Amino acid sequence: MKLHLKITSTILCLSLLFLSSCAETPDSVRSSAEKDSKERNEITAIQYISSNKLSDDIDNALDKSYTQFDLRENISVELPEDYCEVDFTQISDYEENYEKIMTRIFGKDVLDRENTVHDETGDGMVSYSFSDDDEKMYGCVGNNGFICFAKPSAFDDLFNGGNRVKIYHIDRDDDLSDSYELDGTSVTIKQAADFAQDWLDKNYADLEPDLEIAVKTIIVRQSDQGIYSFDIHASKKYNGVLLDNLVQMTDTSDESMSKMKYITQGIYMQMFKSDEIGSLTNGNGILIPKKERSVDKIISLSSAMGFIENTFTDFNEKMEISAIDLKYTLTPLNDNKNGQSCYDAGIKFDSHLVWEFVMDVPENEMPVGDEYSSAGNIQRFIYLDAESGDLDYEFDINMLMQ
């Protein structure tokens, strides 16, 4: 089997959400969370606020104490440049950029000697790729903006660097001074984050010029042979608002695994050497944003916090909110019943501006086993639509993948 087919299959597998049964949500919580938004707004006094007053409101919300939740120390909320509704569309015909992108990654000499394959698969994917088992290199560009490459350092361990050692959040106040040995060189997490960001700025950012690309999380892994590597996850933002990069959930009302409730937009890289990005995939391709209209008022963070405090009332112990962001959810509008994939070029997305509340799963509660060893982050979340007040949440332990 050709490697590019193996990798495509692997990435599709990595794009699914696995749920474990070790943290069931209480029925009373589920029932209270399923009231219609109008009734909930009246009961919990959800309030709307002008964007120019949001900064003071955020400070007030973060200074309060809550019965059901604790806030991570020094938590902060980044304000966007503009509050707006946005339409997102999957890019089309992007495979024509194959030569430009792969030359950038590998150099012209390498690309010229590789055997390029043109593929049209049954799921609507059209791509150009090469795979070299002898030289341990791989590259692919798809019509939906999918980009993937592997250099020799990552070729044999693509998407699987070993068991999780520790997770570092670059966008929080984590201590990034810890160091690990990559191919004989001691590298701190801060050095790895800076190197990856510089690499993205020089080699990737111009491929999605409408978005801001920033390193978000580094997961240290160690193989059975004791070799360390870094999984590096980068987020995408439009006008300062995150694109969905945590959750991929199958729609349980539909048996097809290609019907997704949410789909992630992020970049996943591996480092096995101190001076090289060994592999990269942008997972679900490239989206084209189009601003529809500005939003003058959104639900205030203080009333959003009050709402979730009054809604989720049956926790046995407080849950810690680790991060709060404004985010665009992304639900692909593919016709999966007629075989259209959620990754198809040209499909549109249903998108909503939401308040996102992230609850990290403590290390001692994280699932173990081979099926989780290559997982990205594992988190619980609450989404509250910043305009309608509609609620979505997941407290079961989720394996959130790139």
N, C-alpha and C positions, 0 to 999 in steps of 0.2 A: 504494500500500500504506500502511496506517495506520502511524504511527510506533511505536505501542505494540507492534505485531506485529514491526516491525523490531528494536526493542530487546529483546523477548523472545527473538527468534532470536539476536541478538548475545550476550545473556547466556548462553544455552545453549551457544553456541560457546565463550565464555570459560570455561565450566565444564568443558571437556574438557582432558585432559592431552596435550601433544604431546611425543614423545620424539625426540631426535636421536641419530644413530649415531656421534657423535664421541668417545664415552668408554665403550667396551664393558667390562663387568666380566670379569676373567679367569675361565676355566672352573674353575680350581683354587679360586678364591674362592667361586664359586657352589656347587661340590660340597661344600666344607667347611662352607658355611653351611646346607646342606640336611639335616644330620643331625637325627634326631628330638630333641625337647627333653629327654627323659629321659637319653639317651646324652650329650648335650652338657652337661647339668648335672653329670653324674658326672665327665666329663673335665675340665671347667673349674672345678669346685668353686664353682658359683653358690651364694651364701649369702643367706639371708633375714634381715631385720633389723626390729626393732620400730620403729615410727614415732618414738618418743621418743628413739631413738638415731641417727636418720638424719642429723641436723645434723653431728655429729662425723664420721660416715662420709663425708659429702660433702666435708668439709674434707680428709680423708685422701686421698680419690680425686683431688681436684684438685691436691694437692701432689706427686703421683707423676709420674714421667717414663714415657713409653710409646714403644715401638719403632716402631709403625705410625702413631701419631698424635701431633700436637702439639695443645696446648690454647691457644685464644686467650688473650692476656694479660688478666688481670682477669676471667676468665669466672666467672659466679656461677650458682647454681641456687636458684630460689625454692621454698620449701617450702609445700605446700598447707595449708589449714585442717583438712582431713580426708581420709583415704585411704578411698575407698569405691568400690563398684561402682554404676554409674548406668545406668538405662534412659533412652533418649532417643526421643521421638516427635515427628514433624512436626506442627505445629499445624494445626488445621482451622478453616474458616469465618472466616478472618481478614479476608477482603475486606470484611466488615461494618464494619471500622475505617477504611475509606477516607476518609470525610469528616473524621473527627477528625484523622487523620494529615496529610492534605493541607492542611487548614486551618492546622494547626500550621506547615507548611512555607511555604505561599504566602499565607496570610491568607484570611479568609472572602470578601472582595470578589472576589478573583481566582477562587476556586473557584466562587462563585455564577455567574460569567459564562462559565465553561468548560462545554463539552459533554461530560458524563460518559458513557462507554461501558461497558456490561456485556458481558463476553466469557466464553464457555465454549469453550475450545479442546479439540482432540482428545486432548491429552496429560494431561487431567485438571485443567488450570489453569482456575480461575474467578477473574475479577478485575474490578475497576472501574478505569478509567483515563481520562485526558484527554491530548490532544496538540494543541498550538497552534503551528503552523509560523510564523505571523505574529509572535506574541509570543515565540516560542522558549522554550516551557515544556512540560514533560511530567511526569506523575505517574501512578503505578500502585501498587495494593495487591492482592495475590493471596490466595487462600484458604489457601495454605501459609505465609503470613507473609512472602512476597516483597514488598519495598518498593523502589521506585526513583523518583527524581525528577531532573529536570534544570532548572536555571535558565538564563536567557539567556547567562550567561558561559561555560557549559559545553555548551550545547545543540548547537552545530555540531561539537564535538570530543569528544562523549560516548565515554568509554572509549578515547580515542586522543589523548593530549596531545602526541605527538611522540616523538622519539628519546630513549632513556634517557641522562641526563647523569651522575647519581650516585645511589647508594643510601645512605640513612642509617637506622641501626637505633636507634630511640628507646629501646628496652629494653636496650641495651648501653651501652658507655661511649664511643660515637661523639662526635666533636666536632660540636656542633650550632650552632656560631656562624657557619657559612657563610651568606651572604645571596644572594638572587636577586630580580630585579625582577618583581613581579606587578602588571600593569596600572598601571605607573608608580610603584609603591611598593616600596621595598626591604624584604624580609621575610627574617628568619633562619629556619633550620630549627626552632630552639627556639621562636620565636614562632608558627610555623605549627603545630607539635605542640601547644603550649598552647592555641591558638585552637580547633583541631580537638577536643581533649579537652574543653574547656569546652562546645563546641557539642554534643558527644555527651552529656555529662552533663545538659544542659538539654533537649535535643530528642529523644534516642533512648533513653537508659538505662532509663527507666520502661517501655519497650515490651518489654524482656526483663528483668524485675526479679529473676529467679533468677540472673542472670549478671553478671559484671564485664566492662565494655567498656573497653578501653584502647588508645590509639594505639601501634602497634608499629613501623611502617616508613613512611618517606617516600621516594618515588622522584621525583627531579627530572627533568622532561622539557623538551625544547625543540622547537618546531615548525620546519618548514622556513622559516618567516617570522621565526624568532628569538624567538618568544613562549614564555616560561617558564610552566610549571604544575607543580603538585605532585600526585602520586598518593599518597594517604594510606590505609594499611591499618591497621585496628584489629582486635585479637584479642578473643576471648570466653573467659572462664574460668568454671568452675563450682567453687565452694569452693577457689579458688586453683589449679585445674588447667586448663591450656589445652584448649580444644576444637580438634580438628584444623583447622588453618588453612594448611597448606602443600601438601598433596598431594591431587590428584584423579587417580586412575589407573583406566583401563579394565581390566576383568577380561579378560585375553587368552584365557581359555577360552571366552569367549562373544563372538559376533560383534556383539551389540547394543551400541551406544555408550551406551545408557542404563543398562547394568549397570556400576556403579562399585564399585571395591574400597574406595576412601576418598572421602569428600566433604567439602569444606571448610565451615567456619562462621566467617565473618569479615565485616567491613564494608569496602567500598571507596568512597573519596570522592575528588573532584577539587577543587583550589583554583586558580582563575585570578585571583582578587582577594584582597587581604590581609584582607578583612573578610567573606568569604562562602564557605560551602561550596557550590560550584557544582553538584555532582551527588553522588548516593549510590545505592548498591545494596547490599543485604545478601545478594546472590547466591542462596543456596539457602534463604532463608526463615528461619523461627524454629522452634527445637526446644524442647520442653518436657522438662526433666530430672526424673527421679524417682529418688531415692536408694534402692537396694535393700538394701545392707548395708555396714557398715564393714569395712575390710580392716586387720587387726591387724599383719600383717607383709608386707613386699614385698621384692623382690630388692634388695640393697644396691647403691649406685652403684659402690662400689669393686669388687665382684665382677662387676657388669655391664661395667665398663671392662675388667677382666681377661678377661672372656669375649670381647668383641669384639676385644681385642688378640690373643688366641689363635686366633680364628676367621679373621680377615682378615689373612693372613700374607704375601701376595704383592704388596703395593704396590711399584711402582718407586721411589716417594718418599713421604715422610710426607704424610698428609692432615691438614689443620688442622680440628679440631672447633671450630666457631664458637659453638655454643649447645647447652646441655643442659637439657632440661625434662622434667617429667612431663606427659603428654598423654593425652586420651581420643581414641582413633581412632573414626571414625564410618563404618560400612559400611551403606548403606541396604538394607533387606530388602524391596525391591520385586519384584513378580512381573513382571519385564520380558518374559518369554516370552509373557505374555498382555497385553502392552501397558501395564503399569503403570509409570509414570515414577519415577525415583529422586527426583523433586521432588514427588510426589503428597502432598496433605494426608493426614494420619493414618497414614502409614507409620511403622514402627518401625526402629530402628537397632541393629545389633550393635556394641557398644562395649567397648573394652579399655583399661585403664590401662597405658601403656607408658612406658619411658624412651626419649626421643627425642634422637638425636645428629645435629645439623645441621652440614653441611660446605658453606660458601659456595663458589661457583665464582668463581675470580679473574676480574677484569674482562677480561683478555686472552684468557680461554677462553670467554667468553660468546658464544652464537650471535649472528649479525647478520642483518639482513634485515627486510623489512616485517612478516613474520609474528611476529617477536619484539619489534617496537618498542613494542608496548603490553603486553608481559608484565609481570607483577608481579615477584616475586623468582625467582631461579633457584638451586636448591640441591640438594645430594645429602643423603641421610638414611639413618639406621639406626634401626629401631624394635626394642626388646626388651621383650616383655611383662613387666610388673613382677610378675606372679603366676606365669605358666606358664613363662617363659623362652623362649617362641617368638620367632623372629627374622624380621624383614622388613627389606628394605633396597633402595636404588636408588642406583647410582653413575653411571648414565648421566645426561647433562645433561638435566634436565627443565625445561619451561616451566611454572611453577607459577602458576596464575591464580586470580583471585577468582571 
